[in-house]
Amino acid sequence: MNKISRNKSRLQRKRRVRAKISGTSEKPRLAVFRSLKEIYVQVIDDAEGATLVSASLKEIKAKNDVDGAKKVGALAAKKCLDKKIETVVFDRAGYKYHGKIKALADGAREGGLKF
């Protein structure tokens, strides 16, 4: 019996989530990608297929930990509010909602974004 890899399981969860949510111009999608070295956030308008805002650990030069993720969320929220985006749909991309993903969402909420 073959074992399904952790990333393949995540991609299956991602497909299920993306089938249910999409971003519009009024309520864009806040998409998260977490690698072993970085955390990336994009605010995407799926109707136009355009990235409106992006943020990553590289911009703030923080460590790849929970505090760094929270700072990335706050940076993304600040950039969104500068572009007059107040509400978003949170796309966790199949990652479990704890640790860095939860900290990123909390940082974005504290920064002023509404989910």
Legacy VTK file of the C-alpha trace (Angstrom):
# vtk DataFile Version 3.0
C-alpha trace
ASCII
DATASET POLYDATA
POINTS 115 float
0.000 0.000 0.000
1.438 3.338 -1.059
1.619 6.170 1.427
0.338 9.558 0.241
2.847 12.329 0.874
2.024 15.205 3.182
2.235 17.746 0.359
-0.038 15.686 -1.908
-2.636 15.548 0.864
-2.331 19.317 1.284
-2.868 19.863 -2.439
-6.013 17.704 -2.315
-7.320 19.822 0.586
-6.366 22.964 -1.364
-8.442 21.862 -4.366
-11.449 21.229 -2.116
-11.116 24.645 -0.484
-10.599 26.492 -3.784
-13.726 24.899 -5.237
-15.744 26.729 -2.578
-14.051 30.136 -2.326
-12.907 32.739 -4.823
-11.987 36.392 -4.631
-13.920 39.218 -6.217
-13.029 42.868 -6.687
-15.122 43.763 -3.593
-13.789 40.874 -1.491
-10.448 39.561 -2.806
-8.813 36.311 -1.698
-5.921 36.383 0.782
-3.832 33.397 -0.345
-1.046 31.974 1.835
1.960 29.909 0.768
4.306 28.485 3.350
7.629 26.949 2.386
10.397 25.687 4.617
12.221 29.026 4.391
9.578 31.675 3.657
5.954 32.699 4.083
4.250 34.483 1.203
0.864 36.235 1.112
-1.030 37.472 -1.932
-4.319 39.311 -2.173
-5.866 38.152 -5.449
-8.855 39.278 -7.492
-9.894 36.020 -9.173
-12.385 37.735 -11.500
-9.536 39.591 -13.213
-6.801 37.102 -12.356
-4.664 39.855 -10.856
-2.567 40.076 -7.713
-3.460 43.273 -5.891
-1.066 43.065 -2.924
1.782 40.768 -1.934
3.957 40.426 1.164
6.629 38.030 2.362
9.234 37.453 5.045
11.897 38.798 2.672
10.398 42.286 2.852
10.518 42.546 6.633
13.655 40.434 7.132
12.135 38.424 9.990
12.661 34.828 11.041
10.453 32.040 9.712
8.554 31.516 12.954
5.207 32.443 14.480
6.278 36.037 15.200
7.537 36.476 11.650
4.249 35.158 10.263
2.327 37.621 12.409
4.468 40.479 11.051
3.811 39.336 7.468
0.062 39.365 8.169
0.285 42.874 9.599
2.318 44.047 6.584
-0.233 42.563 4.188
-3.051 44.291 6.097
-1.231 47.630 5.952
-0.712 47.310 2.197
-4.365 46.332 1.697
-5.635 49.274 3.682
-3.391 51.580 1.617
-5.193 50.275 -1.496
-8.595 50.648 0.248
-9.176 46.885 0.611
-10.888 46.231 3.948
-12.473 42.778 3.653
-10.916 39.618 2.238
-11.618 35.897 1.976
-8.928 33.861 3.765
-7.459 31.021 1.685
-5.251 28.830 3.857
-4.339 26.674 0.810
-4.855 23.354 2.554
-2.594 24.157 5.497
-3.980 23.406 8.938
-5.202 26.499 10.757
-2.669 26.614 13.581
0.848 27.844 14.199
2.176 30.172 11.495
-1.049 30.216 9.459
-3.122 31.209 12.497
-0.529 33.821 13.516
-0.583 35.288 9.997
-4.387 35.532 10.089
-4.297 37.114 13.558
-1.697 39.649 12.409
-3.855 40.574 9.416
-6.915 40.966 11.645
-4.981 43.132 14.108
-3.760 45.184 11.154
-7.363 46.031 10.287
-8.487 43.431 7.725
-11.878 41.762 8.084
-12.329 38.115 7.120
LINES 1 116
115 0 1 2 3 4 5 6 7 8 9 10 11 12 13 14 15 16 17 18 19 20 21 22 23 24 25 26 27 28 29 30 31 32 33 34 35 36 37 38 39 40 41 42 43 44 45 46 47 48 49 50 51 52 53 54 55 56 57 58 59 60 61 62 63 64 65 66 67 68 69 70 71 72 73 74 75 76 77 78 79 80 81 82 83 84 85 86 87 88 89 90 91 92 93 94 95 96 97 98 99 100 101 102 103 104 105 106 107 108 109 110 111 112 113 114
